[in-house]
């Protein structure tokens, strides 16, 4: 079950036709404006995804203009409720979200699910990563596993979200694959990635479970080193960082990130958004954004996205029950 859920890295690029051009390489805008609704604060994974996609779309000329709105609260539930409430006025709005919309819906963090929105497309994937301060005694993930095997409570794992959330699940998955008891994981929950980072720098926790793109930014700032990532293979963005699999732990994971429209959005408009996102993959502007963030491409438009979400809901639910997060 673990490998079935956490092997989302079989990325297929289903991009649509090449962008039409006018004159000397000028791209005709497909969409006038997109307003990106971001359920979290500045600097997080959702924020980076929305702004990165917006950058690629506008710089390539596929979209004339993009605006951004950060609306935190309720584990993402506040933004979902806002999009539903303002549906009639939000035909130009795309809300970014990711695996947590499934996890938090199952956990009843908020009452809505993806079915209350209009799924547009999954766009990128972000590996999980395990990082430590540069002065940590841990120089490899194998060192962490050794201590965990001897005494699970001696290793505190920080995450920027609550118990039973994605950061927790990814860590539990990794230590279970290493032969440990995932239920004994000492997970220290913080309400934001920055606070979790402060937690390992202060020594309150020892290892940070986070997204690879966020770990890259921290590593480039010289604050941490990345011990391992959860991809099937190493990332070209950080070729020196090993995967859990190559270290001998059969666990992989990629967190999808994608976009949702308001409920009741006409199919023609939803299809246009999905097609525009598909064309984005063919642009040089997207290549720059993708490589800068270390993202994996996962394009699942419309009906394919819905089928994927339905399957993930089932598999994630089973995993959460297995680990004791759901009854």
C-alpha positions as MATLAB code, in Angstrom:
seq = 'XXXXXXXXXXXXXXXXXXXXXXXXXXXXXXXXXXXXXXXXXXXXXXXXXXXXXXXXXXXXXXXXXXXXXXXXXXXXXXXXXXXXXXXXXXXXXXXXXXXXXXXXXXXXXXXXXXXXXXXXXXXXXXXXXXXXXXXXXXXXXXXXXXXXXXXXXXXXXXXXXXXXXXXXXXXXXXXXXXXXXXXXXXXXXXXXXXXXXXXXXXXXXXXXXXXXXXXXXXXXXXXXXXXXXXXXXXXXXXXXXXXXXXXXXXXXXXXXXXXXXXXXXXXXXXXXXXXXXXXXXXXXXXXXXXXXXXXXXXXXXXXXXXXXXXXXXXXXXXXXXXXXXXX';
ca = [
       0.000    0.000    0.000;
       2.797    2.384    0.899;
       4.549    1.984   -2.411;
       1.237    2.220   -4.275;
       0.388    5.582   -2.727;
       3.840    7.052   -2.491;
       4.967    6.218   -6.031;
       3.431    9.184   -7.788;
       6.611   10.002   -9.642;
       5.658    8.268  -12.907;
       5.287   11.623  -14.544;
       3.644   11.712  -17.940;
       3.729   14.900  -19.874;
       0.403   15.154  -21.667;
       0.958   18.690  -22.905;
      -1.335   19.983  -25.623;
      -0.313   21.447  -28.984;
       2.489   23.938  -29.378;
       1.579   27.510  -28.587;
       0.321   29.486  -31.560;
       2.504   32.414  -32.489;
       2.013   35.790  -34.061;
       4.657   37.584  -36.042;
       8.182   37.395  -34.711;
       7.678   34.797  -31.981;
       4.989   36.668  -30.042;
       2.606   34.303  -28.257;
      -1.100   35.041  -28.385;
      -2.617   35.112  -24.894;
      -4.998   32.228  -24.271;
      -6.491   33.726  -21.100;
      -6.856   37.409  -20.197;
      -6.344   37.113  -16.450;
      -5.937   34.544  -13.702;
      -6.387   35.385  -10.044;
      -4.478   32.812   -7.985;
      -6.005   32.000   -4.592;
      -3.370   30.626   -2.206;
      -4.623   28.814    0.953;
      -1.388   29.474    2.877;
       1.059   32.240    3.667;
       3.876   33.704    1.642;
       6.903   31.517    1.074;
       5.216   28.116    1.401;
       4.819   25.405   -1.214;
       1.375   26.561   -2.353;
       2.584   30.141   -2.628;
       5.658   29.150   -4.611;
       3.649   26.973   -6.968;
       1.020   29.612   -7.712;
       3.566   32.364   -8.249;
       5.870   30.136  -10.298;
       3.053   29.006  -12.587;
       1.818   32.599  -12.844;
       5.314   33.747  -13.768;
       5.638   31.155  -16.532;
       2.170   31.865  -17.924;
       2.579   35.634  -18.064;
       6.194   35.754  -19.232;
       5.398   33.266  -22.014;
       2.384   35.327  -23.070;
      -0.150   32.561  -22.491;
      -1.914   34.746  -19.913;
      -2.035   38.529  -20.069;
      -1.924   39.164  -16.322;
      -1.887   37.326  -13.002;
      -2.753   38.412   -9.472;
      -2.269   36.627   -6.171;
      -4.177   36.416   -2.900;
      -2.920   34.625    0.214;
      -5.795   33.477    2.402;
      -4.559   31.325    5.282;
      -6.630   29.541    7.890;
      -8.275   26.268    8.742;
      -5.616   24.125    7.109;
      -6.663   25.533    3.757;
     -10.350   25.359    4.580;
     -10.802   29.125    4.736;
      -9.754   29.573    1.111;
     -11.937   26.660   -0.021;
     -14.962   28.114    1.760;
     -14.236   31.549    0.266;
     -14.025   30.154   -3.271;
     -17.318   28.313   -2.814;
     -19.046   31.364   -1.330;
     -17.809   33.673   -4.095;
     -18.246   31.142   -6.901;
     -20.387   33.344   -9.156;
     -17.764   36.108   -9.049;
     -14.724   33.849   -9.298;
     -14.650   32.538  -12.856;
     -11.150   34.002  -13.241;
      -9.877   32.401  -10.015;
      -7.730   29.287   -9.701;
      -6.971   27.966   -6.224;
      -3.751   26.054   -5.779;
      -3.812   22.954   -3.599;
      -2.091   19.614   -3.156;
      -2.218   16.266   -1.344;
      -3.364   17.922    1.934;
      -6.802   18.677    0.449;
      -7.355   14.909    0.469;
      -5.722   14.296    3.862;
      -7.514   17.156    5.632;
     -10.870   16.327    4.109;
     -10.553   12.730    5.352;
      -9.471   14.028    8.769;
     -12.471   16.419    8.880;
     -10.182   19.426    9.325;
     -12.736   21.080    7.045;
     -16.078   19.721    5.780;
     -15.444   20.192    2.083;
     -13.581   17.979   -0.382;
     -12.320   18.341   -3.940;
     -15.830   17.371   -5.060;
     -17.079   20.774   -3.915;
     -14.759   22.502   -6.413;
     -13.984   22.213  -10.129;
     -10.732   20.268  -10.558;
      -8.674   21.813  -13.378;
      -5.352   19.966  -13.443;
      -2.494   18.546  -11.421;
       0.582   20.409  -12.613;
       3.736   19.617  -10.624;
       5.102   17.227   -8.080;
       7.418   17.939   -5.178;
       9.393   15.215   -3.425;
       9.531   14.963    0.322;
      12.893   15.750    1.913;
      14.580   15.249    5.271;
      16.913   18.026    6.367;
      19.082   18.836    9.375;
      20.989   21.940   10.507;
      24.464   22.200    9.032;
      25.975   21.535   12.483;
      23.855   18.422   13.144;
      25.555   15.212   14.181;
      23.578   13.473   11.453;
      25.475   13.307    8.172;
      23.204   10.759    6.467;
      19.661    9.501    6.792;
      21.135    6.113    7.701;
      22.510    7.729   10.889;
      19.003    8.923   11.762;
      17.566    5.449   11.151;
      20.199    3.907   13.428;
      19.182    6.132   16.350;
      15.493    5.626   15.587;
      15.928    1.845   15.579;
      17.605    1.958   18.974;
      15.116    4.394   20.504;
      12.376    5.959   18.351;
      11.689    8.626   20.971;
      15.276    9.886   20.790;
      14.678   11.364   17.329;
      12.253   14.284   17.099;
      10.927   14.989   13.616;
       9.646   18.499   12.923;
       6.982   19.339   10.372;
       5.178   22.495    9.371;
       1.733   20.989    9.811;
      -0.346   19.062   12.335;
      -0.102   15.431   13.405;
      -1.551   13.149   10.756;
      -0.722   15.658    8.020;
       1.510   15.113    5.026;
       4.824   15.950    6.722;
       3.935   13.437    9.433;
       2.766   10.771    6.972;
       5.901   11.046    4.843;
       8.135   10.669    7.894;
       6.081    7.726    9.150;
       6.322    6.112    5.730;
      10.114    6.511    5.665;
      10.756    5.009    9.096;
       8.323    2.185    8.483;
      10.217    1.351    5.282;
      13.404    1.347    7.366;
      11.900   -1.323    9.614;
      10.769    0.944   12.436;
       7.406    1.261   14.134;
       5.763    4.276   12.499;
       3.346    4.657   15.412;
       6.249    5.471   17.737;
       7.411    8.403   15.634;
       8.059   11.508   17.765;
       6.555   14.181   15.545;
       6.757   17.829   16.639;
       4.027   19.795   14.874;
       4.443   23.460   13.937;
       1.899   25.639   12.182;
       4.270   26.769    9.427;
       7.429   25.620    7.708;
       9.424   28.577    8.998;
       8.567   27.717   12.590;
       9.484   24.081   11.998;
      12.820   25.232   10.614;
      13.363   27.328   13.749;
      12.553   24.223   15.771;
      15.459   22.217   14.359;
      17.822   25.190   14.543;
      17.017   25.596   18.254;
      17.396   21.886   18.959;
      13.742   21.395   19.882;
      13.622   18.843   17.063;
      16.375   17.054   15.173;
      15.168   16.475   11.614;
      12.757   18.453    9.440;
      10.283   16.663    7.173;
       9.387   19.072    4.367;
       9.006   19.506    0.627;
      12.084   19.243   -1.570;
      11.605   22.672   -3.151;
      11.451   24.294    0.284;
      14.479   22.264    1.416;
      16.436   23.508   -1.613;
      15.846   27.127   -0.662;
      17.017   26.448    2.903;
      20.089   24.559    1.694;
      21.020   27.331   -0.739;
      20.846   29.776    2.165;
      23.416   27.622    3.972;
      21.133   26.820    6.921;
      20.649   23.081    6.391;
      21.838   20.058    4.526;
      19.442   17.649    2.848;
      19.929   14.042    3.959;
      17.558   12.311    1.544;
      14.646   12.819   -0.796;
      11.670   10.594   -1.553;
      11.996   10.405   -5.336;
      12.533    7.301   -7.456;
      15.841    8.788   -8.567;
      18.101   11.676   -7.670;
      17.117   15.157   -8.736;
      19.274   16.987  -11.263;
      18.753   20.085   -9.118;
      20.573   18.463   -6.174;
      22.512   15.529   -7.625;
      24.470   14.867   -4.434;
      21.352   14.119   -2.376;
      20.471   10.394   -2.249;
      16.989    8.907   -2.413;
      15.519    6.736    0.318;
      15.372    3.871   -2.188;
      19.084    3.931   -2.948;
      19.766    3.937    0.790;
      17.829    0.679    0.998;
      14.440    1.952    2.175;
      11.668    1.042   -0.243;
       9.624    4.225   -0.027;
       8.902    6.939   -2.580;
       6.572    9.902   -2.525;
       5.719   12.900   -4.646;
       3.256   15.527   -3.492;
       1.159   16.723   -6.428;
       0.202   20.365   -6.668;
      -2.536   21.563   -8.938;
      -5.401   23.959   -9.457;
      -9.125   24.098   -8.809;
     -11.795   26.428  -10.109;
     -14.952   27.561   -8.371;
     -17.916   25.163   -8.184;
     -20.196   25.531  -11.169;
     -17.432   26.813  -13.452;
     -18.598   26.037  -17.012;
     -16.801   23.115  -18.648;
     -15.680   25.292  -21.552;
     -13.874   27.675  -19.188;
     -12.407   24.841  -17.109;
     -11.173   23.126  -20.282;
      -9.573   26.368  -21.450;
      -7.652   26.711  -18.192;
      -6.465   23.093  -18.420;
      -5.379   23.524  -22.046;
      -3.472   26.698  -21.194;
      -1.629   24.922  -18.375;
      -0.811   22.119  -20.797;
       0.691   24.546  -23.294;
       2.776   26.091  -20.541;
       4.973   22.975  -20.474;
       6.225   23.757  -23.979;
       7.658   27.144  -23.005;
      11.177   28.083  -22.035;
       9.768   30.265  -19.276;
       8.285   27.188  -17.618;
      11.559   25.284  -17.901;
      13.302   28.027  -15.933;
      10.662   27.982  -13.155;
      10.525   24.181  -13.008;
      14.270   23.695  -12.740;
      14.667   26.523  -10.236;
      12.244   24.768   -7.881;
      13.296   21.176   -8.525;
       9.748   20.212   -9.521;
       8.659   17.043  -11.282;
       6.105   17.494  -14.062;
       2.764   15.798  -13.448;
       0.075   16.899  -15.859;
      -3.346   15.405  -15.152;
      -6.123   17.517  -16.685;
      -9.828   17.529  -15.833;
     -11.332   13.992  -15.829;
      -7.927   12.380  -15.340;
      -7.342   14.634  -12.330;
     -10.719   13.666  -10.830;
      -9.989    9.937  -11.251;
      -6.563   10.435   -9.673;
      -8.079   12.271   -6.700;
     -10.699    9.569   -6.167;
      -8.008    6.886   -6.137;
      -5.763    8.891   -3.839;
      -8.637    9.448   -1.436;
      -9.067    5.686   -1.122;
      -5.385    4.838   -0.801;
      -4.560    7.730    1.547;
      -7.503    6.795    3.728;
      -6.264    3.221    4.028;
      -2.772    4.435    4.895;
      -4.063    6.815    7.544;
      -6.116    4.052    9.118;
      -3.097    1.756    9.103;
      -1.057    4.355   10.976;
      -3.877    5.117   13.402;
      -4.781    8.590   12.113;
      -8.278    7.508   11.081;
     -10.625    5.023   12.669;
];
